[in-house]
Amino acid sequence: MSITTAVHLNFRDNARPALEFYQSVFGGHLVAFTNADARQVRHPADADRIS
């Protein structure tokens, strides 16, 4: 039997460095969407933040 897991973590203001750290520890492929990717930009300064 094969088990697939999906982890959903929430970080405030430091998501990108935290996710990159976890990737360096556990390996794997990191997939992250910015607010711009999700079309949820309320303020231009937030466009590059992880959604």
PDB file of N, CA, C and O in Angstrom:
ATOM      1  N   MET A   1       0.845  -1.163   0.000  1.00  0.00           N
ATOM      2  CA  MET A   1       0.000   0.000   0.000  1.00  0.00           C
ATOM      3  C   MET A   1       0.900   1.239   0.000  1.00  0.00           C
ATOM      4  O   MET A   1       1.931   1.269   0.673  1.00  0.00           O
ATOM      5  N   SER A   2       0.507   2.232  -0.744  1.00  0.00           N
ATOM      6  CA  SER A   2       1.260   3.482  -0.854  1.00  0.00           C
ATOM      7  C   SER A   2       0.477   4.607  -0.189  1.00  0.00           C
ATOM      8  O   SER A   2      -0.738   4.713  -0.358  1.00  0.00           O
ATOM      9  N   ILE A   3       1.169   5.433   0.555  1.00  0.00           N
ATOM     10  CA  ILE A   3       0.523   6.562   1.223  1.00  0.00           C
ATOM     11  C   ILE A   3       1.136   7.852   0.701  1.00  0.00           C
ATOM     12  O   ILE A   3       2.359   7.982   0.646  1.00  0.00           O
ATOM     13  N   THR A   4       0.310   8.788   0.326  1.00  0.00           N
ATOM     14  CA  THR A   4       0.761  10.103  -0.112  1.00  0.00           C
ATOM     15  C   THR A   4       0.307  11.122   0.909  1.00  0.00           C
ATOM     16  O   THR A   4      -0.849  11.116   1.330  1.00  0.00           O
ATOM     17  N   THR A   5       1.204  11.986   1.304  1.00  0.00           N
ATOM     18  CA  THR A   5       0.844  13.025   2.265  1.00  0.00           C
ATOM     19  C   THR A   5       1.018  14.394   1.632  1.00  0.00           C
ATOM     20  O   THR A   5       1.845  14.581   0.739  1.00  0.00           O
ATOM     21  N   ALA A   6       0.245  15.327   2.095  1.00  0.00           N
ATOM     22  CA  ALA A   6       0.367  16.727   1.685  1.00  0.00           C
ATOM     23  C   ALA A   6       0.385  17.560   2.953  1.00  0.00           C
ATOM     24  O   ALA A   6      -0.527  17.484   3.776  1.00  0.00           O
ATOM     25  N   VAL A   7       1.416  18.342   3.097  1.00  0.00           N
ATOM     26  CA  VAL A   7       1.576  19.157   4.298  1.00  0.00           C
ATOM     27  C   VAL A   7       1.212  20.598   3.975  1.00  0.00           C
ATOM     28  O   VAL A   7       1.645  21.144   2.961  1.00  0.00           O
ATOM     29  N   HIS A   8       0.426  21.202   4.830  1.00  0.00           N
ATOM     30  CA  HIS A   8       0.045  22.605   4.675  1.00  0.00           C
ATOM     31  C   HIS A   8       0.515  23.347   5.916  1.00  0.00           C
ATOM     32  O   HIS A   8       0.024  23.102   7.018  1.00  0.00           O
ATOM     33  N   LEU A   9       1.466  24.252   5.735  1.00  0.00           N
ATOM     34  CA  LEU A   9       2.014  25.032   6.839  1.00  0.00           C
ATOM     35  C   LEU A   9       1.632  26.491   6.654  1.00  0.00           C
ATOM     36  O   LEU A   9       1.517  26.973   5.527  1.00  0.00           O
ATOM     37  N   ASN A  10       1.439  27.182   7.749  1.00  0.00           N
ATOM     38  CA  ASN A  10       1.117  28.607   7.698  1.00  0.00           C
ATOM     39  C   ASN A  10       2.187  29.395   8.441  1.00  0.00           C
ATOM     40  O   ASN A  10       2.510  29.094   9.590  1.00  0.00           O
ATOM     41  N   PHE A  11       2.728  30.397   7.779  1.00  0.00           N
ATOM     42  CA  PHE A  11       3.729  31.277   8.371  1.00  0.00           C
ATOM     43  C   PHE A  11       3.302  32.713   8.103  1.00  0.00           C
ATOM     44  O   PHE A  11       2.650  33.002   7.099  1.00  0.00           O
ATOM     45  N   ARG A  12       3.670  33.594   8.996  1.00  0.00           N
ATOM     46  CA  ARG A  12       3.333  34.999   8.802  1.00  0.00           C
ATOM     47  C   ARG A  12       4.626  35.769   8.548  1.00  0.00           C
ATOM     48  O   ARG A  12       5.518  35.794   9.396  1.00  0.00           O
ATOM     49  N   ASP A  13       4.719  36.384   7.398  1.00  0.00           N
ATOM     50  CA  ASP A  13       5.819  37.276   7.016  1.00  0.00           C
ATOM     51  C   ASP A  13       7.149  36.589   6.746  1.00  0.00           C
ATOM     52  O   ASP A  13       8.059  37.258   6.257  1.00  0.00           O
ATOM     53  N   ASN A  14       7.326  35.322   7.025  1.00  0.00           N
ATOM     54  CA  ASN A  14       8.605  34.664   6.750  1.00  0.00           C
ATOM     55  C   ASN A  14       8.409  33.298   6.098  1.00  0.00           C
ATOM     56  O   ASN A  14       9.188  32.376   6.341  1.00  0.00           O
ATOM     57  N   ALA A  15       7.394  33.170   5.288  1.00  0.00           N
ATOM     58  CA  ALA A  15       7.076  31.870   4.695  1.00  0.00           C
ATOM     59  C   ALA A  15       8.174  31.372   3.767  1.00  0.00           C
ATOM     60  O   ALA A  15       8.555  30.203   3.832  1.00  0.00           O
ATOM     61  N   ARG A  16       8.685  32.239   2.907  1.00  0.00           N
ATOM     62  CA  ARG A  16       9.679  31.777   1.928  1.00  0.00           C
ATOM     63  C   ARG A  16      10.939  31.226   2.615  1.00  0.00           C
ATOM     64  O   ARG A  16      11.351  30.110   2.298  1.00  0.00           O
ATOM     65  N   PRO A  17      11.569  31.972   3.553  1.00  0.00           N
ATOM     66  CA  PRO A  17      12.754  31.411   4.212  1.00  0.00           C
ATOM     67  C   PRO A  17      12.436  30.139   5.004  1.00  0.00           C
ATOM     68  O   PRO A  17      13.252  29.219   5.051  1.00  0.00           O
ATOM     69  N   ALA A  18      11.275  30.085   5.615  1.00  0.00           N
ATOM     70  CA  ALA A  18      10.909  28.889   6.384  1.00  0.00           C
ATOM     71  C   ALA A  18      10.745  27.687   5.458  1.00  0.00           C
ATOM     72  O   ALA A  18      11.233  26.600   5.767  1.00  0.00           O
ATOM     73  N   LEU A  19      10.071  27.868   4.340  1.00  0.00           N
ATOM     74  CA  LEU A  19       9.874  26.761   3.403  1.00  0.00           C
ATOM     75  C   LEU A  19      11.198  26.309   2.797  1.00  0.00           C
ATOM     76  O   LEU A  19      11.423  25.112   2.615  1.00  0.00           O
ATOM     77  N   GLU A  20      12.074  27.263   2.486  1.00  0.00           N
ATOM     78  CA  GLU A  20      13.387  26.899   1.946  1.00  0.00           C
ATOM     79  C   GLU A  20      14.209  26.128   2.983  1.00  0.00           C
ATOM     80  O   GLU A  20      14.949  25.209   2.632  1.00  0.00           O
ATOM     81  N   PHE A  21      14.078  26.499   4.246  1.00  0.00           N
ATOM     82  CA  PHE A  21      14.763  25.751   5.305  1.00  0.00           C
ATOM     83  C   PHE A  21      14.247  24.315   5.366  1.00  0.00           C
ATOM     84  O   PHE A  21      15.039  23.374   5.393  1.00  0.00           O
ATOM     85  N   TYR A  22      12.925  24.142   5.389  1.00  0.00           N
ATOM     86  CA  TYR A  22      12.360  22.790   5.447  1.00  0.00           C
ATOM     87  C   TYR A  22      12.788  21.968   4.237  1.00  0.00           C
ATOM     88  O   TYR A  22      13.064  20.774   4.361  1.00  0.00           O
ATOM     89  N   GLN A  23      12.844  22.602   3.068  1.00  0.00           N
ATOM     90  CA  GLN A  23      13.287  21.880   1.882  1.00  0.00           C
ATOM     91  C   GLN A  23      14.744  21.451   2.024  1.00  0.00           C
ATOM     92  O   GLN A  23      15.104  20.350   1.609  1.00  0.00           O
ATOM     93  N   SER A  24      15.588  22.309   2.607  1.00  0.00           N
ATOM     94  CA  SER A  24      17.000  21.944   2.780  1.00  0.00           C
ATOM     95  C   SER A  24      17.158  20.782   3.759  1.00  0.00           C
ATOM     96  O   SER A  24      18.091  19.989   3.636  1.00  0.00           O
ATOM     97  N   VAL A  25      16.258  20.682   4.718  1.00  0.00           N
ATOM     98  CA  VAL A  25      16.326  19.606   5.711  1.00  0.00           C
ATOM     99  C   VAL A  25      15.756  18.302   5.154  1.00  0.00           C
ATOM    100  O   VAL A  25      16.379  17.246   5.268  1.00  0.00           O
ATOM    101  N   PHE A  26      14.571  18.384   4.553  1.00  0.00           N
ATOM    102  CA  PHE A  26      13.859  17.182   4.128  1.00  0.00           C
ATOM    103  C   PHE A  26      14.023  16.846   2.654  1.00  0.00           C
ATOM    104  O   PHE A  26      13.708  15.732   2.234  1.00  0.00           O
ATOM    105  N   GLY A  27      14.515  17.800   1.862  1.00  0.00           N
ATOM    106  CA  GLY A  27      14.630  17.576   0.423  1.00  0.00           C
ATOM    107  C   GLY A  27      13.271  17.697  -0.240  1.00  0.00           C
ATOM    108  O   GLY A  27      12.353  18.310   0.304  1.00  0.00           O
ATOM    109  N   GLY A  28      13.154  17.120  -1.390  1.00  0.00           N
ATOM    110  CA  GLY A  28      11.886  17.160  -2.102  1.00  0.00           C
ATOM    111  C   GLY A  28      11.775  18.375  -2.995  1.00  0.00           C
ATOM    112  O   GLY A  28      12.741  19.112  -3.192  1.00  0.00           O
ATOM    113  N   HIS A  29      10.604  18.572  -3.523  1.00  0.00           N
ATOM    114  CA  HIS A  29      10.322  19.644  -4.471  1.00  0.00           C
ATOM    115  C   HIS A  29       9.425  20.666  -3.792  1.00  0.00           C
ATOM    116  O   HIS A  29       8.360  20.320  -3.279  1.00  0.00           O
ATOM    117  N   LEU A  30       9.846  21.908  -3.787  1.00  0.00           N
ATOM    118  CA  LEU A  30       9.081  22.975  -3.153  1.00  0.00           C
ATOM    119  C   LEU A  30       8.176  23.639  -4.178  1.00  0.00           C
ATOM    120  O   LEU A  30       8.641  24.090  -5.225  1.00  0.00           O
ATOM    121  N   VAL A  31       6.894  23.698  -3.879  1.00  0.00           N
ATOM    122  CA  VAL A  31       5.930  24.402  -4.713  1.00  0.00           C
ATOM    123  C   VAL A  31       5.300  25.474  -3.847  1.00  0.00           C
ATOM    124  O   VAL A  31       4.686  25.172  -2.823  1.00  0.00           O
ATOM    125  N   ALA A  32       5.448  26.722  -4.251  1.00  0.00           N
ATOM    126  CA  ALA A  32       4.894  27.831  -3.483  1.00  0.00           C
ATOM    127  C   ALA A  32       4.249  28.815  -4.449  1.00  0.00           C
ATOM    128  O   ALA A  32       4.785  29.081  -5.525  1.00  0.00           O
ATOM    129  N   PHE A  33       3.113  29.346  -4.065  1.00  0.00           N
ATOM    130  CA  PHE A  33       2.400  30.317  -4.877  1.00  0.00           C
ATOM    131  C   PHE A  33       2.446  31.666  -4.186  1.00  0.00           C
ATOM    132  O   PHE A  33       2.196  31.773  -2.985  1.00  0.00           O
ATOM    133  N   THR A  34       2.768  32.690  -4.953  1.00  0.00           N
ATOM    134  CA  THR A  34       2.751  34.043  -4.397  1.00  0.00           C
ATOM    135  C   THR A  34       1.332  34.594  -4.478  1.00  0.00           C
ATOM    136  O   THR A  34       0.466  34.021  -5.139  1.00  0.00           O
ATOM    137  N   ASN A  35       1.110  35.698  -3.805  1.00  0.00           N
ATOM    138  CA  ASN A  35      -0.190  36.359  -3.899  1.00  0.00           C
ATOM    139  C   ASN A  35      -0.489  36.739  -5.344  1.00  0.00           C
ATOM    140  O   ASN A  35      -1.635  36.657  -5.785  1.00  0.00           O
ATOM    141  N   ALA A  36       0.539  37.153  -6.081  1.00  0.00           N
ATOM    142  CA  ALA A  36       0.336  37.501  -7.490  1.00  0.00           C
ATOM    143  C   ALA A  36      -0.098  36.276  -8.294  1.00  0.00           C
ATOM    144  O   ALA A  36      -0.973  36.381  -9.154  1.00  0.00           O
ATOM    145  N   ASP A  37       0.506  35.111  -8.023  1.00  0.00           N
ATOM    146  CA  ASP A  37       0.113  33.875  -8.711  1.00  0.00           C
ATOM    147  C   ASP A  37      -1.347  33.536  -8.433  1.00  0.00           C
ATOM    148  O   ASP A  37      -2.064  33.066  -9.316  1.00  0.00           O
ATOM    149  N   ALA A  38      -1.776  33.776  -7.208  1.00  0.00           N
ATOM    150  CA  ALA A  38      -3.140  33.446  -6.799  1.00  0.00           C
ATOM    151  C   ALA A  38      -4.117  34.578  -7.097  1.00  0.00           C
ATOM    152  O   ALA A  38      -5.311  34.473  -6.815  1.00  0.00           O
ATOM    153  N   ARG A  39      -3.600  35.651  -7.666  1.00  0.00           N
ATOM    154  CA  ARG A  39      -4.412  36.835  -7.995  1.00  0.00           C
ATOM    155  C   ARG A  39      -5.133  37.378  -6.767  1.00  0.00           C
ATOM    156  O   ARG A  39      -6.316  37.713  -6.813  1.00  0.00           O
ATOM    157  N   GLN A  40      -4.385  37.454  -5.665  1.00  0.00           N
ATOM    158  CA  GLN A  40      -4.937  37.960  -4.412  1.00  0.00           C
ATOM    159  C   GLN A  40      -4.143  39.166  -3.922  1.00  0.00           C
ATOM    160  O   GLN A  40      -3.928  39.317  -2.719  1.00  0.00           O
ATOM    161  N   VAL A  41      -3.710  40.016  -4.830  1.00  0.00           N
ATOM    162  CA  VAL A  41      -2.886  41.165  -4.455  1.00  0.00           C
ATOM    163  C   VAL A  41      -3.789  42.331  -4.091  1.00  0.00           C
ATOM    164  O   VAL A  41      -4.497  42.880  -4.935  1.00  0.00           O
ATOM    165  N   ARG A  42      -3.749  42.693  -2.827  1.00  0.00           N
ATOM    166  CA  ARG A  42      -4.502  43.867  -2.381  1.00  0.00           C
ATOM    167  C   ARG A  42      -3.604  45.091  -2.372  1.00  0.00           C
ATOM    168  O   ARG A  42      -4.050  46.207  -2.638  1.00  0.00           O
ATOM    169  N   HIS A  43      -2.320  44.868  -2.060  1.00  0.00           N
ATOM    170  CA  HIS A  43      -1.328  45.939  -2.023  1.00  0.00           C
ATOM    171  C   HIS A  43      -0.132  45.482  -2.851  1.00  0.00           C
ATOM    172  O   HIS A  43       0.304  44.339  -2.708  1.00  0.00           O
ATOM    173  N   PRO A  44       0.409  46.337  -3.709  1.00  0.00           N
ATOM    174  CA  PRO A  44       1.536  45.928  -4.558  1.00  0.00           C
ATOM    175  C   PRO A  44       2.716  45.341  -3.779  1.00  0.00           C
ATOM    176  O   PRO A  44       3.408  44.459  -4.286  1.00  0.00           O
ATOM    177  N   ALA A  45       2.952  45.814  -2.565  1.00  0.00           N
ATOM    178  CA  ALA A  45       4.066  45.302  -1.762  1.00  0.00           C
ATOM    179  C   ALA A  45       3.868  43.839  -1.368  1.00  0.00           C
ATOM    180  O   ALA A  45       4.834  43.160  -1.018  1.00  0.00           O
ATOM    181  N   ASP A  46       2.638  43.349  -1.420  1.00  0.00           N
ATOM    182  CA  ASP A  46       2.335  41.969  -1.028  1.00  0.00           C
ATOM    183  C   ASP A  46       2.405  40.977  -2.190  1.00  0.00           C
ATOM    184  O   ASP A  46       2.193  39.783  -1.983  1.00  0.00           O
ATOM    185  N   ALA A  47       2.694  41.441  -3.392  1.00  0.00           N
ATOM    186  CA  ALA A  47       2.638  40.579  -4.576  1.00  0.00           C
ATOM    187  C   ALA A  47       3.568  39.374  -4.481  1.00  0.00           C
ATOM    188  O   ALA A  47       3.205  38.286  -4.927  1.00  0.00           O
ATOM    189  N   ASP A  48       4.760  39.544  -3.911  1.00  0.00           N
ATOM    190  CA  ASP A  48       5.734  38.447  -3.848  1.00  0.00           C
ATOM    191  C   ASP A  48       5.615  37.593  -2.595  1.00  0.00           C
ATOM    192  O   ASP A  48       6.378  36.644  -2.422  1.00  0.00           O
ATOM    193  N   ARG A  49       4.683  37.911  -1.731  1.00  0.00           N
ATOM    194  CA  ARG A  49       4.497  37.102  -0.522  1.00  0.00           C
ATOM    195  C   ARG A  49       3.870  35.774  -0.896  1.00  0.00           C
ATOM    196  O   ARG A  49       3.099  35.679  -1.851  1.00  0.00           O
ATOM    197  N   ILE A  50       4.211  34.747  -0.128  1.00  0.00           N
ATOM    198  CA  ILE A  50       3.662  33.415  -0.377  1.00  0.00           C
ATOM    199  C   ILE A  50       2.205  33.395   0.056  1.00  0.00           C
ATOM    200  O   ILE A  50       1.857  33.845   1.148  1.00  0.00           O
ATOM    201  N   SER A  51       1.358  32.862  -0.824  1.00  0.00           N
ATOM    202  CA  SER A  51      -0.074  32.789  -0.529  1.00  0.00           C
ATOM    203  C   SER A  51      -0.378  31.701   0.449  1.00  0.00           C
ATOM    204  O   SER A  51      -1.538  31.500   0.808  1.00  0.00           O
TER     205      SER A  51
END
